[in-house]
Amino acid sequence: FGIYSIFFSKEEIKEERKTIQIPENLEEEEKKILSFLNSKEGSAYQSDLIKETNFSKVKITRILDKLEQKKLIERKRRGMTNLVILKWN
């Protein structure tokens, strides 16, 4: 047990968190959304983006449309909202 705990200690096992590098050529609103998604480990509900940014539903939808066209995110329908997911490529 002692040897096991030395080699497999929880402190030794660290999972590397994925983040994307936010392109400089984006608008500030787009950067804000990508930063939020980075902080939420790559995904969040569209309704959470609305609450966090204080942007209107229409503005969020338009920004997400642009980010989706640039292949930086994808949206998946989840009930009455969308799950917004960062693309890691």
C-alpha positions as CSV (number, residue, x, y, z in Angstrom):
1,F,0.0,0.0,0.0
2,G,2.8,2.4,0.8
3,I,4.5,2.0,-2.6
4,Y,1.1,2.3,-4.3
5,S,0.4,5.6,-2.6
6,I,3.8,6.9,-3.5
7,F,3.5,6.2,-7.2
8,F,-0.3,6.9,-7.6
9,S,-0.8,9.8,-5.2
10,K,-3.7,12.1,-6.2
11,E,-1.3,15.0,-6.1
12,E,0.9,13.5,-8.7
13,I,-1.9,13.0,-11.2
14,K,-2.7,16.3,-12.8
15,E,-5.0,16.5,-15.8
16,E,-4.0,19.2,-18.3
17,R,-6.9,21.5,-19.0
18,K,-7.6,22.2,-22.6
19,T,-7.9,25.8,-23.8
20,I,-7.7,27.5,-27.2
21,Q,-5.6,30.4,-28.2
22,I,-8.0,33.2,-29.0
23,P,-7.3,34.8,-32.3
24,E,-6.4,38.5,-32.2
25,N,-8.5,39.4,-35.3
26,L,-11.8,38.8,-33.6
27,E,-14.2,41.4,-32.3
28,E,-14.2,42.1,-28.6
29,E,-17.6,40.4,-28.1
30,E,-16.4,37.3,-29.9
31,K,-13.3,37.3,-27.7
32,K,-15.4,37.6,-24.5
33,I,-17.5,34.6,-25.5
34,L,-14.4,32.5,-26.3
35,S,-12.8,33.5,-23.0
36,F,-15.9,32.5,-21.1
37,L,-16.0,29.1,-22.9
38,N,-12.3,28.6,-22.1
39,S,-13.0,29.3,-18.4
40,K,-15.8,26.7,-18.5
41,E,-13.6,24.0,-19.9
42,G,-14.8,24.3,-23.4
43,S,-18.6,24.3,-23.2
44,A,-21.5,26.2,-21.8
45,Y,-25.2,26.7,-22.4
46,Q,-26.2,29.6,-24.6
47,S,-28.5,30.8,-21.8
48,D,-25.4,31.0,-19.5
49,L,-23.6,33.1,-22.1
50,I,-26.6,35.5,-22.1
51,K,-26.5,35.8,-18.3
52,E,-22.7,36.2,-18.1
53,T,-22.3,38.8,-20.9
54,N,-25.5,40.7,-20.4
55,F,-25.9,40.7,-24.2
56,S,-29.4,40.2,-25.6
57,K,-30.5,36.8,-27.0
58,V,-30.4,38.2,-30.5
59,K,-26.8,39.6,-30.1
60,I,-25.5,36.3,-28.6
61,T,-27.1,34.4,-31.5
62,R,-25.5,36.7,-34.1
63,I,-22.1,36.4,-32.4
64,L,-22.4,32.6,-32.2
65,D,-23.3,32.5,-35.9
66,K,-20.1,34.3,-36.7
67,L,-18.0,32.1,-34.5
68,E,-19.6,29.0,-36.0
69,Q,-18.9,30.3,-39.5
70,K,-15.2,30.7,-38.5
71,K,-15.3,27.1,-37.2
72,L,-14.3,28.1,-33.7
73,I,-17.4,26.7,-32.0
74,E,-20.3,24.4,-32.6
75,R,-23.9,24.4,-31.2
76,K,-25.9,21.4,-30.1
77,R,-29.6,21.7,-29.3
78,R,-30.4,20.9,-25.7
79,G,-34.1,21.4,-24.8
80,M,-34.9,25.1,-24.9
81,T,-31.3,26.2,-25.2
82,N,-28.1,25.3,-27.1
83,L,-24.9,23.8,-25.8
84,V,-22.0,25.9,-27.2
85,I,-18.8,23.9,-27.6
86,L,-15.3,25.1,-28.5
87,K,-13.7,23.4,-31.4
88,W,-10.1,22.3,-30.4
89,N,-8.7,22.1,-34.0
